[in-house]
Amino acid sequence: MDEIISALLCEDATPGDFAGLRLPESYRGAVVRKEDTGMFEGMASIDKDPRKSLHLHDVPVPEPGPGEALVAVMASAVNYNTVWSSIFEPLPTFGFLERYARSVPAGARHDLPYHVLGSDLAGVVLRTGPGVNRWKPGAEVVAHCLSVELESPDGHDDTMLDPEQRIWGFETNYGGLAEFALVKANQLMPKPGHLSWEEAASPGLVNSTAYRQLVSRNGAGMKQGDNVLIWGASGGLGSYATQLALAGGATPICVVSSPQKAEICRKMGAEAVIDRNAEGYRFWKDEHTQDPREWKRFGARIRELTGGEDVDIVFEHPGRETFGASVYVTRKGGAIVTCASTSGFRHEYDNRYLWMSLKRIIGSHFANYREAWEANRLVAKGRIHPTLSRVYSLEDTGQAAHDVHRNLHQGKVGVLALAPEEGLGVRDHELRARHIDAINRFRESEG
């Protein structure tokens, strides 16, 4: 492993140098164990602690099969799917691995008594399997998290519709919160040269998800002049939605939960910001009853900020807590685009406000390769910036997941794997210098 790390840190290493490296028999990965799936039974979600379920284990190095690549992971990041996996909600991910093993022969090796988590990475290709032509050992890459088989016609218009579509590191094994990761070659994209390893690792899942949800024709198809309501606008997903709205000529209406988060949105360039806690919005009277008066008050506040206009698009991901309000405040003919349900999966809304006003609810899940590539291209051009606020060691992955679970973070939190320290991997110093304030925007918010 020392030889590999030396090569990774040497800017003059050649593809031949990487191809000639000896691989170790095992590597360290952040895993959940099948034997632990019942450890949190009977507990409320918020009380389930990822620090108790996530372990750093030595696991065997997999051999890349056809169309696959083995990547040395310099840095990764924590997403909500890491949190869900670590608290075994809404169900243990080992069921996904078992289903993968039954579906395709290559899936059998993913069905293990441990699950290496992580759906983001930035690193260097070490080995490729048969049929991989574009990517060579030594290529500096980031990975998006869509894993597909594409043996069905359903996925050839939009790969997200492949019946065998899975999220790598969540529904597959060998994820990115580890020293090595196994990915398919069509998950790889060029690492933005002006970013460090940990900065480059942080946008992948959330930036691609927000791009499809807002910009793509498969999502809302956002256009110039649209008013876009963004829940959690300083968080992992919302911070990219805010940037995409601003870069695309739309007006984000940013909903946050503290003055600090409101200030982050303003630093990104947003002018319309609602601190929902300061303004006291409570959309539920109790566990079973919503309060339409609060929907109306919320809608009136939005119109104050937009000059009397309702929102064209709602960027939804909290789910149960906010969905009734989201449907209500959307303009006639507008769209509510949902990609998650972090506050609960069972949504309730008044359907009269949907059907009588011709509104649309659009389901959006991650992104296809083209959408992920375009989202990464915006980062590489310096149009969209990482929202990294804090970086943990691989040993502290459980703490990182805990902090995300408790919403103690801003933007994204990163995890160093093989990179020995922060700040490494920058190749384009000129572009970095032009955007350094934006790159560090969320880091400064933690200070």
C-alpha positions in Angstrom: 0.0 0.0 0.0 2.9 2.3 0.7 4.0 2.0 -3.0 0.5 2.8 -4.2 0.3 5.9 -2.0 3.7 7.1 -3.2 2.6 6.7 -6.8 -0.7 8.5 -6.1 1.2 11.5 -4.6 3.7 11.7 -7.4 2.5 14.0 -10.2 5.0 12.5 -12.7 3.8 8.9 -12.4 2.9 7.4 -15.7 0.1 5.0 -16.7 2.8 2.3 -16.9 3.8 3.0 -13.3 0.3 2.5 -12.1 -0.3 -0.6 -14.2 2.8 -2.1 -12.7 1.9 -1.5 -9.0 1.3 -4.6 -6.9 -2.1 -4.6 -5.3 -2.5 -5.6 -1.7 -4.8 -8.5 -0.7 -7.1 -6.3 1.3 -8.0 -2.7 1.9 -9.8 -0.7 4.6 -13.5 0.2 4.1 -16.3 1.7 6.2 -18.8 -1.1 6.5 -22.1 -2.1 8.1 -22.4 -5.8 9.1 -25.3 -8.1 8.4 -25.2 -9.4 11.9 -26.0 -5.9 13.3 -29.2 -5.2 11.3 -31.4 -5.5 14.4 -29.3 -3.4 16.7 -31.6 -0.4 16.6 -34.9 -2.1 16.8 -37.6 -0.2 18.7 -35.6 3.1 18.6 -36.7 6.3 17.1 -34.8 7.2 13.9 -33.1 10.2 15.4 -31.7 8.1 18.3 -30.0 5.6 16.0 -26.3 6.3 16.0 -24.2 5.5 12.9 -21.1 5.6 15.2 -22.3 2.3 16.6 -23.0 0.6 13.3 -20.3 1.8 11.0 -17.0 0.0 11.3 -13.6 0.2 9.6 -12.8 -3.3 8.4 -10.1 -4.9 6.2 -11.9 -6.4 3.2 -10.5 -8.4 0.2 -9.6 -6.4 -2.9 -12.0 -7.3 -5.8 -10.8 -8.1 -9.3 -12.5 -5.8 -11.9 -14.7 -7.7 -14.3 -15.7 -6.8 -17.8 -16.5 -3.1 -18.1 -15.3 -2.4 -14.5 -12.4 -0.4 -12.9 -10.7 -0.6 -9.6 -10.0 2.9 -8.3 -7.7 4.0 -5.5 -9.9 6.4 -3.5 -8.2 9.5 -2.4 -11.4 11.0 -0.9 -15.1 10.4 -0.6 -18.1 12.1 1.0 -21.2 11.2 3.1 -24.7 11.3 1.7 -28.0 10.6 3.2 -28.0 7.2 1.7 -24.9 6.5 3.9 -27.0 7.6 6.9 -30.0 5.4 5.9 -27.6 2.4 5.4 -26.0 2.9 8.7 -29.3 3.0 10.7 -30.8 0.2 8.5 -33.7 2.4 7.3 -36.1 2.1 5.6 -34.8 -1.4 5.5 -31.3 -3.0 5.7 -29.3 -2.7 2.5 -28.3 -6.4 2.6 -31.7 -7.1 0.9 -30.4 -5.0 -2.1 -27.2 -7.0 -2.3 -29.1 -10.3 -2.2 -31.4 -9.1 -4.9 -28.4 -8.1 -7.0 -26.9 -11.5 -6.6 -30.1 -13.1 -7.9 -30.5 -10.8 -10.8 -27.2 -11.0 -12.7 -24.2 -13.4 -12.3 -21.8 -10.6 -11.7 -23.9 -9.5 -8.7 -23.1 -12.6 -6.7 -19.8 -11.2 -5.3 -21.7 -8.2 -3.9 -23.8 -10.4 -1.6 -21.5 -10.4 1.5 -22.0 -10.3 5.2 -20.6 -6.8 5.2 -21.5 -3.8 3.0 -18.8 -1.2 2.0 -20.8 2.0 1.8 -20.2 5.3 -0.1 -21.6 6.8 -3.3 -19.0 9.4 -4.0 -15.2 9.3 -4.8 -12.3 11.1 -6.3 -9.3 9.0 -7.0 -7.0 7.3 -9.5 -7.7 4.3 -11.7 -5.5 1.3 -10.8 -6.9 -1.5 -12.9 -9.5 -2.0 -15.6 -11.3 -5.1 -16.7 -11.9 -6.4 -20.2 -13.7 -4.1 -22.6 -12.6 -0.8 -20.9 -11.0 1.4 -23.5 -11.5 5.0 -22.4 -9.9 4.9 -19.0 -6.3 3.8 -18.3 -4.4 3.2 -15.0 -3.3 6.6 -13.7 -6.4 8.5 -14.8 -7.6 11.0 -12.2 -11.4 10.5 -11.9 -14.5 11.1 -10.0 -17.4 8.6 -10.0 -21.1 9.1 -10.2 -23.2 6.5 -8.5 -25.4 5.0 -11.2 -24.9 1.3 -11.8 -26.8 -0.2 -14.8 -26.7 -3.4 -16.8 -28.5 -2.1 -20.0 -29.6 -5.5 -21.2 -33.2 -4.3 -21.4 -34.5 -1.8 -24.0 -36.1 0.2 -21.2 -32.9 1.9 -20.2 -31.6 2.9 -23.6 -33.6 6.2 -23.8 -32.8 7.1 -20.2 -30.5 4.8 -18.3 -32.3 5.6 -15.0 -35.1 3.5 -16.4 -33.0 0.4 -16.7 -34.8 -2.3 -14.7 -31.4 -3.2 -13.2 -30.6 0.4 -12.2 -28.9 0.6 -8.8 -27.1 3.2 -6.7 -23.5 2.2 -6.2 -22.4 2.0 -2.6 -26.0 1.8 -1.5 -27.6 -1.0 -3.6 -24.2 -2.4 -4.5 -21.1 -3.3 -2.5 -17.5 -1.9 -2.8 -18.5 1.7 -2.3 -16.4 4.8 -2.1 -15.9 5.2 1.7 -12.9 3.0 1.5 -9.3 3.0 0.3 -10.3 1.1 -3.0 -13.6 1.0 -4.8 -15.0 -1.1 -7.6 -17.0 0.9 -10.2 -18.3 0.4 -13.8 -16.3 2.3 -16.4 -19.4 4.3 -17.4 -19.5 5.7 -13.9 -16.2 7.5 -14.4 -15.7 11.2 -15.2 -12.7 13.4 -15.3 -11.7 15.0 -12.0 -12.0 18.8 -12.1 -8.3 19.9 -12.2 -8.7 23.0 -10.0 -10.1 21.1 -7.0 -8.4 19.1 -4.3 -9.3 15.4 -3.8 -11.8 16.1 -1.1 -13.4 19.0 -2.9 -13.7 17.0 -6.1 -15.3 14.0 -4.2 -18.1 16.1 -2.7 -20.3 17.2 -5.6 -21.0 13.9 -7.4 -24.2 12.5 -6.1 -25.9 15.7 -5.0 -24.9 17.9 -7.9 -26.0 15.3 -10.4 -29.3 14.7 -8.5 -30.0 18.4 -8.4 -29.1 18.8 -12.1 -31.6 16.2 -13.2 -34.2 17.4 -10.8 -34.1 21.0 -11.9 -32.4 21.4 -15.3 -32.9 18.2 -17.2 -35.9 17.5 -19.4 -36.3 14.5 -17.3 -37.0 16.8 -14.3 -38.4 20.3 -14.1 -36.7 21.7 -17.3 -36.0 24.9 -15.4 -35.8 28.0 -17.6 -34.7 31.6 -17.2 -37.0 33.6 -15.0 -38.5 30.7 -13.1 -39.1 31.1 -9.4 -37.7 28.0 -7.7 -38.5 27.1 -4.0 -35.6 25.2 -2.6 -36.0 23.4 0.7 -32.8 23.0 2.8 -31.1 25.4 0.5 -27.8 25.4 2.3 -27.7 21.6 2.6 -26.0 18.9 0.5 -28.7 18.9 -2.2 -30.1 22.3 -1.8 -26.8 24.1 -2.1 -26.4 22.7 -5.6 -30.0 23.5 -6.5 -29.4 27.1 -5.4 -26.3 27.4 -7.5 -28.0 25.8 -10.6 -30.9 28.1 -10.3 -28.7 31.2 -10.1 -26.5 30.0 -12.9 -29.5 29.3 -15.1 -31.2 32.6 -14.7 -33.9 31.5 -12.3 -34.7 33.0 -8.9 -34.2 30.7 -5.9 -36.4 31.1 -2.9 -34.2 29.5 -0.3 -35.8 27.9 2.8 -33.4 27.3 5.7 -33.5 26.7 9.4 -31.0 29.2 10.9 -29.5 32.7 10.4 -26.1 31.0 9.7 -27.7 28.9 6.9 -29.5 32.0 5.5 -26.2 33.9 5.3 -24.6 31.0 3.3 -27.4 31.3 0.8 -26.9 35.0 0.5 -23.1 34.4 0.0 -24.1 32.1 -2.9 -26.0 35.0 -4.5 -29.6 34.3 -3.4 -31.7 37.3 -2.3 -35.0 35.6 -1.3 -34.4 33.6 1.9 -36.9 32.3 4.4 -35.7 31.2 7.9 -38.5 28.8 8.6 -37.6 28.5 12.3 -37.3 32.2 12.9 -40.6 32.8 11.2 -42.3 30.0 13.1 -43.7 27.8 10.3 -45.4 24.7 11.6 -47.1 22.8 8.8 -48.5 20.1 11.1 -50.8 20.7 14.1 -50.0 17.2 15.4 -48.7 13.9 14.1 -51.8 13.3 12.0 -53.2 16.8 11.1 -51.7 19.4 8.8 -52.4 23.1 9.1 -53.6 24.7 5.8 -53.4 28.2 7.5 -49.7 27.7 7.6 -49.6 26.8 3.9 -51.3 30.1 3.2 -49.0 32.1 5.4 -46.0 30.5 3.7 -47.4 31.2 0.3 -48.0 34.8 1.2 -44.4 35.2 2.4 -43.1 33.7 -0.9 -45.1 36.3 -2.9 -43.7 39.1 -0.7 -40.2 38.0 -1.9 -41.1 37.5 -5.5 -43.1 40.6 -6.2 -46.4 38.8 -6.0 -45.6 35.6 -8.0 -46.0 32.0 -7.0 -43.2 29.5 -7.5 -42.9 27.7 -10.8 -40.9 24.8 -9.4 -40.6 23.3 -5.9 -37.3 21.4 -5.2 -38.6 18.8 -2.8 -36.7 16.4 -0.7 -37.8 16.7 3.0 -41.0 14.7 2.1 -43.7 14.3 4.7 -43.0 17.4 6.8 -43.2 19.8 3.8 -45.0 18.1 1.0 -48.5 19.5 1.7 -47.1 23.0 1.7 -45.1 22.4 -1.4 -48.2 21.4 -3.4 -50.1 24.3 -2.1 -47.6 27.1 -2.9 -46.8 25.9 -6.5 -48.3 28.1 -9.2 -51.0 26.9 -11.5 -49.4 24.6 -14.0 -46.2 24.4 -12.0 -44.2 21.4 -10.8 -43.2 19.8 -7.6 -40.1 17.7 -8.2 -39.2 15.2 -5.5 -36.1 13.2 -5.1 -36.1 12.1 -1.4 -38.1 12.0 1.8 -35.7 12.7 4.6 -38.5 13.6 7.1 -40.8 10.6 6.2 -41.8 8.6 3.1 -45.6 8.9 3.5 -46.6 12.2 2.0 -50.0 13.9 2.5 -51.4 16.8 0.5 -54.7 18.2 -0.5 -55.3 16.9 -4.0 -57.7 19.7 -4.9 -54.7 22.1 -5.2 -53.0 19.6 -7.5 -55.7 18.6 -10.0 -57.7 21.8 -10.2 -54.6 23.9 -10.7 -53.0 21.4 -13.2 -49.9 21.0 -11.1 -47.5 18.1 -11.6 -45.6 15.9 -9.2 -42.4 14.6 -10.8 -40.4 11.8 -9.3 -36.6 12.3 -9.9 -33.9 9.8 -8.8 -30.2 10.5 -9.2 -29.2 11.1 -12.9 -28.2 9.2 -16.0 -24.6 9.3 -17.2 -25.1 12.2 -19.6 -26.8 14.3 -16.9 -24.0 13.4 -14.4 -21.4 14.3 -17.0 -22.9 17.7 -17.7 -23.2 18.4 -14.0 -19.5 17.5 -13.5 -18.6 19.7 -16.6 -20.2 22.7 -14.9 -17.9 22.0 -11.9 -14.9 21.6 -14.1 -15.6 25.0 -15.8 -15.9 26.8 -12.4 -19.6 27.5 -12.9 -20.8 25.4 -10.0 -18.6 25.0 -6.9 -18.2 22.4 -4.2 -20.0 23.0 -1.0 -17.6 21.1 1.2 -17.7 22.4 4.8 -15.9 19.8 6.9 -13.5 16.8 6.3 -13.2 13.7 8.4 -10.7 10.8 8.3 -11.8 7.4 7.1 -11.6 6.2 10.7 -14.2 8.9 11.7 -16.7 8.0 9.0 -19.2 7.0 11.7 -18.9 10.5 13.3 -19.4 12.1 9.8 -22.6 10.1 9.2 -23.8 10.9 12.7 -23.3 14.6 12.1 -25.2 14.4 8.8 -28.0 12.4 10.5 -28.3 15.1 13.2 -28.1 17.9 10.6 -25.1 19.4 12.3 -23.4 20.2 9.0 -23.6 22.7 6.1 -23.4 21.6 2.5 -21.4 18.4 2.2 -18.9 16.6 4.5 -15.9 14.9 3.0 -13.9 11.9 4.1 -10.2 11.4 3.4 -9.3 7.9 2.3 -5.8 7.5 0.8 -5.0 11.2 0.7 -2.8 11.8 3.7 -4.0 15.4 4.2 -6.4 18.0 2.7 -5.5 20.3 -0.2 -3.7 17.7 -2.4 -4.5 16.9 -6.1 -4.9 20.4 -7.5 -3.6 20.6 -11.1 -5.1 23.9 -12.5 -3.9 26.6 -10.0 -4.9 29.5 -12.3 -8.6 28.4 -12.4 -8.5 27.7 -8.7 -7.2 31.2 -7.9 -10.1 32.7 -9.8 -12.7 30.8 -7.8 -11.0 30.3 -4.5 -13.6 32.4 -2.5 -16.5 30.4 -3.9 -14.6 27.1 -3.3 -14.1 28.0 0.3 -17.5 29.5 0.9 -18.9 26.6 3.0 -15.5 26.0 4.8 -15.6 29.5 6.1 -19.2 29.0 7.3 -17.8 26.3 9.7 -15.2 28.6 11.0 
